Amino acid sequence: MIGISIATKWEYSATLDYFSIEDYERFGYPYGEYFIRTIDNTKLVFYSTGVRKVNGVGGNQYMISKFNLTKVIVAGTCAGIDDKFRSLDIFVPDKAVQYDCTVKEIEPFIKQSFIVNIDLSKYGNDFYNGTIGTSDKAVVMWKDYLELKKNEITIADTEAGAIAYICKKNDVECIIIKGISDFPTDERSSDKYESNIKQINVYIENTPKVMYKIFGEYLKRFI
Ligand SMILES: Nc1ncnc2c1ncn2[C@@H]1O[C@H](CCC(=O)c2cccc(C(=O)O)c2)[C@@H](O)[C@H]1O
């Protein structure tokens, strides 16, 4: 069985809509809920984990152990960092890193022992790849965005790097499919609270578009 890991209630709700899931097909577990679907003769369990690294890791470890998963696909949204790209662009990163685990004033920005390289060679190359950077804090402030850009992060989220890391510990393949829902904006010359609310609203508006694009155009290639 392959696991499809989804973080937020907005991402999971779009998933329920996309697959027309009925109430009786939904089951609870300690980190959220799950449903099962067979696509192209492959059994998939779709589950919500909740946000941030602790929920992403807890939910995935639970599902790997409960269903003996052979692969985990992390599907969801992310912040755009590399400004060559646009909102709703979809990525399958070949590298997942965590950048909030070092004393960055005196240590490398990225925690070297947590880097996960992802071998995508069997899936072709007709998709965007790059580096996903994960931390427990959303990328909202302009100074955080500039720091990620300087460190050659392509996209950023708050779960995937940690999930990829624990998949490796379990010897389970991990594929990350993420679409850009929002770009941080420069809040320095405006009201930072208003700018934050705008970014959250953009995130909420784009989330179903990203999830539909992932399920409609990408998922089948990676199962
Ligand atoms: N900018 C982002 N940075 C990091 N991860 C992002 C971003 N956008 C999307 N994600 C992904 O979606 C989920 C939720 C998004 C989220 O928390 C968020 C989004 C926009 C603004 C704010 C805010 O507080 O102002 C919070 C996360 O779990 C993560 O996996």
The ligand as a MOL file (V3000), in Angstrom:
LIG
                    3D

  0  0  0     0  0            999 V3000
M  V30 BEGIN CTAB
M  V30 COUNTS 30 33 0 0 0
M  V30 BEGIN ATOM
M  V30 1 N 4.4170 30.2850 3.0460 0
M  V30 2 C 4.5320 29.0290 3.4610 0
M  V30 3 N 5.4960 28.6980 4.3320 0
M  V30 4 C 5.6190 27.4190 4.7510 0
M  V30 5 N 4.7730 26.4390 4.3920 0
M  V30 6 C 3.7930 26.7240 3.5250 0
M  V30 7 C 3.6410 28.0240 3.0170 0
M  V30 8 N 2.6100 28.0300 2.1600 0
M  V30 9 C 2.1220 26.7940 2.1410 0
M  V30 10 N 2.8100 26.0000 2.9670 0
M  V30 11 C 2.4430 24.6030 3.2450 0
M  V30 12 O 1.0310 24.6290 3.5360 0
M  V30 13 C 0.7450 24.3900 4.8980 0
M  V30 14 C 0.0580 25.5300 5.6410 0
M  V30 15 C 0.4110 26.9010 5.1840 0
M  V30 16 C 0.7070 27.8240 6.2940 0
M  V30 17 O 0.9460 27.4480 7.4180 0
M  V30 18 C 0.7040 29.2380 5.9330 0
M  V30 19 C 0.5820 29.6360 4.6050 0
M  V30 20 C 0.6000 30.9950 4.3000 0
M  V30 21 C 0.7350 31.9290 5.3120 0
M  V30 22 C 0.8390 31.4770 6.6250 0
M  V30 23 C 0.9930 32.4640 7.7240 0
M  V30 24 O 1.1740 32.0710 8.8760 0
M  V30 25 O 0.9400 33.6610 7.4240 0
M  V30 26 C 0.8310 30.1520 6.9610 0
M  V30 27 C 2.0030 24.1030 5.6110 0
M  V30 28 O 1.7150 22.9690 6.3340 0
M  V30 29 C 3.0540 23.9800 4.4900 0
M  V30 30 O 3.3590 22.6590 4.2530 0
M  V30 END ATOM
M  V30 BEGIN BOND
M  V30 1 1 1 2
M  V30 2 1 2 3
M  V30 3 2 2 7
M  V30 4 2 3 4
M  V30 5 1 4 5
M  V30 6 2 5 6
M  V30 7 1 6 7
M  V30 8 1 6 10
M  V30 9 1 7 8
M  V30 10 2 8 9
M  V30 11 1 9 10
M  V30 12 1 10 11
M  V30 13 1 11 12
M  V30 14 1 11 29
M  V30 15 1 12 13
M  V30 16 1 13 14
M  V30 17 1 13 27
M  V30 18 1 14 15
M  V30 19 1 15 16
M  V30 20 2 16 17
M  V30 21 1 16 18
M  V30 22 1 18 19
M  V30 23 2 18 26
M  V30 24 2 19 20
M  V30 25 1 20 21
M  V30 26 2 21 22
M  V30 27 1 22 23
M  V30 28 1 22 26
M  V30 29 2 23 24
M  V30 30 1 23 25
M  V30 31 1 27 28
M  V30 32 1 27 29
M  V30 33 1 29 30
M  V30 END BOND
M  V30 END CTAB
M  END
